[in-house]
Amino acid sequence: MTDAAIPVTGRAVERFVEAYLTSLGAKIEKDGRQWSVVLPDDADTDLELDGTVLEIADDPADVEDGAVPIAPESPFVERVLDEAADRTPVGSVSFTSDGVEIRFPPWITDGPTDVEEATFTPYYDRLAVCALFHVGIETVSEYQREELRAVAIDLNDEEERPRLAESYLDLVNDDQRELNEGDRIDEARLKDALDGAHTAVENDVSSVVLETRERATRAADIELDEYRQFVRQRRDELSDEIENLSDRIEEVNETIEAASEQQERVDGLRKRKELQMELDDLRSEHDELSSQIETGFPEKRHEIRERHALTVRIRPVAATAISYERGDLELALQSNSTTFSRTYGYAVGVGVMEDANCERCGKPLTAENPLTITGNRTIGASCCGE
Ligand SMILES: [Zn+2]
């Protein structure tokens, strides 16, 4: 899971429902954990909320009488997710250096270097789409995983911007912050960006899907194996019972032949008929099981496969056009009692755009190999530092 994925917890669900209702133009009155919602008459929704009390709950069963729970997997939240996936409401925000704090990369902050001053000069605006996807991976039998995953795609180069998606999640989860509205985006560009984002989410979850599929296949194999053993055992038991019953019928036959009185003979014949019927039943069950064993349990196999089949749902439930500023970040730095300055390409919400390398040996600077200075060259503290 990248940082831009959040499990569908109570908090995430609450945020998401609020954002969706707000996108419909709803007025939400909050009283503790209870919300009453008034939708405008022309709201484009099938949700009927007039007079309904929504209540935030950890457990959907645990709300006041008549209240509709907002909880992970509650039917109401499922409906909101479904409707949001059908409509994908689109908002817009603008990230500027006034509203979003400057973010330094770990290869600067995790080492011996201090940032004394930072000046950002924006040169132009870039536009990205950040889409929130509801991802559900489940099998009928047992496995279920749900999460909301944010993906940001830059419209200029169609590249993914994971840190922009993280910044977006941080900011929308920050109660205190009012975000400015940004540029709108046309339908065609939005569609392209959502397609790109969808592919990115598919790639992100592919290893989980693969792993889950393998696990489900193993579970199905084990179940089929247990069933096979059970059928074999039952067939062996039946063979024994058939043999016992045949012996008893043989004994009854002898009794009938040796009978000297009419009544004894009639009783014997009745007994033999009963036992014979029982034997026929056992034989037909035995034959049925033998034929299942020979053909490899096609019906059971199908039923088990169905039960362990994997359903993967990836649906965009919200999209936001993000305008963000790009420019230069000029830093006054201090390390080893030396003050020096460096300038890096920088984007608000994304951070430093370029990779930095040790000026002595060329190794990349990272949290483990952070920036320091020697003479007038910036170097990695691990690769070339003292
Ligand atoms: Zn080096």
Residues whose N, C-alpha, C, O or C-beta is under 5 A from the ligand:
A	BS01	ZN	C358 R360 C361 G362 K363 G380 C383 C384
